[in-house]
Every structure is written in C-alpha cells, then in structure tokens.
C-alpha cells in the first residue's frame, strides 16, 4: 500500500514535470484532496452533470445482470476492488449481489484521498453491513501491482467514466495492469461515457453554478498549501471545451495575464503568458468500437454492455482473453 509520503512524492514529481513542460499540464488525480473530493461530490448532483445519475440508474436497474455477467458460475468468495472509488455513492448498488452471496466476499475501495475513502467505507457499511470492506490509499498503478499477488477470483470496478481521463496509450497501459490483476478468471466492470452532442457535453463540465470551475481552481489552492506555491487563483479561469477530433472534453486553467508563480517546495519559478493554459483533465467519450479496440490491445474482451434507455452512458463487462 502506498503511504502519504509516496503520494506526496508523486505529487511533487507530477507538478515539476507538468509545469516545466512546454505545454503545461497537471494530472487529474491531483484534484482529489479533501476539498476537491467534496467539490466533486457536489458536481455529481448538478442538473447539467448527467454521467453520475445515468450510471447510477443503470446499476439500480441492472446490477444483478451486470454482476451475473461478471461472475458467471463462479463459486466461493469474490474480491471486488474499485479504482478511484471516491465516496462510493453508486457502488453499493452494484455490490449488493456480491453481498447477498454471504460467502466471505469482500470489497476494497482504492483512492488517493483518505477523506473520500472514509466516506466510501461509511456508505458501503450503511448499505451493506455484512460486506467486509478494506480501504486502500493509493494511486492506480501501485495498487494494481500489489493486487496481482493476491489469489482468488477478482472483479475490478472502474466506473464513473474515469477511463476517459487517459489518452489511448495510457488507457491501454492501465487496462493491461487491470487485466494482469484480475487474471486468469476475473472480470472488469467499466463505466464509460458515450459520444454525444457538444451542447450536452460542455455544460456538464462548465455548470452555471460554477462548481466545476471551483473544483478546477482548487487544484491551485492545493499546490499553494502543500507545495508553498503562490498562485493567485483570481488570475486564472476555468475553461472547458469539446475537442471533436480527439472525442474528448478538455478542462484547462487559463492565465488571465502574464505572471510569475513561485513553487517554494520545488524551488521552481514558473512563467505564464496571458491566456496560457494548464491542461488539467481530459474526458474521452466513447463509441463501443473504441472501447473494443482498447480492450483488444489490453488482453480483454467485452462480454456484454448495459446502457440507459437514451444510450447516454454504458457499463461494459469484460473478461480476460
């Protein structure tokens, strides 16, 4: 298990690499300190933000079928682990068929935010008090490498369309690690948002209430606090745009003027030009054929997909080839 020292070291490395690159960027896992995790939970209930409630509706209506597809005729305890669990507000719906087995199966939520994991444990315990839950503070890759050593039947949950934060080569690398962690007989349950009109997509990432903007800007506040940076948050603005060629929503932080930022803990001085951007997140939107290409390159095969009536979102079940 990663400890907080490991996470802090990874944070420093990511910030140094991302802000000294010609095209400045920061990885989206940096969003999720305590404040960021709280803001994200607020985003999930916004009227413009359809993914969470749509995926929840799929789990509410089809959890038994989803888990039956994942497990097949497997007997004995199952270890379900969830990457980027957050507060696990939807997860009890899909875990209910596992808890009902009463066979010692257990659940491991994995997240970089200890605060989010505390909520995840509480939410699952309240809904499914008989299901053993063992949280793990970690980033995805170290957790998956540790899980490879575990024996027994495993099911990976990677929901919320978090796969969309990765470009295709990164997604294939991560899915390959998931494949190795669940091999030889496990399954992956993957939630992935689908391509649709930019008129629907852009407001979901640039809401009227400004919660997503606050979520994005909170990243700079985190760097001020944890790395003794001196970002003036008022001199940056949230930008969300649709990149049709890449089939993704992009989030950026745009500098409103030429400015200099010092990151004391890294002994870095960063120059920003007016309108220069920090790319903070991508959210790819998928056609099923795109998902199949990612699975095929990762040693997985899509077994079945479950969608809402409007086809806005899909939950895919895949098995090891």
ABEGO torsion letter per residue (X at the ends): XBBAAAAAAAAAAAAAAAAABABBBBBAAAABBAAAAAAAAAAAABAABAAAAAAAAAAAAAAAAAAAAAAEABBEBBBBBBBGAEAGAAAAAAAAAAAAAGAGBBBBBBBABAAAAAAAAAAAAAABAABBBBBBBBBAAAAAAAAAABBEBBBBBBBGGAAAABBAAAAAAAAAAAAAAAOAABBBBBBBBBBBBAAAAAAAABBAAGAAAAAAAAAAAAAAAAAGBABBAAABBBBBBBBAAAGBBBBBBBBABBBBBBBAAAGBBBBBBBGBBBBABBBBBBBAAAAAAAAAAAGBBBABBBBBAAGABBBBBBBBX
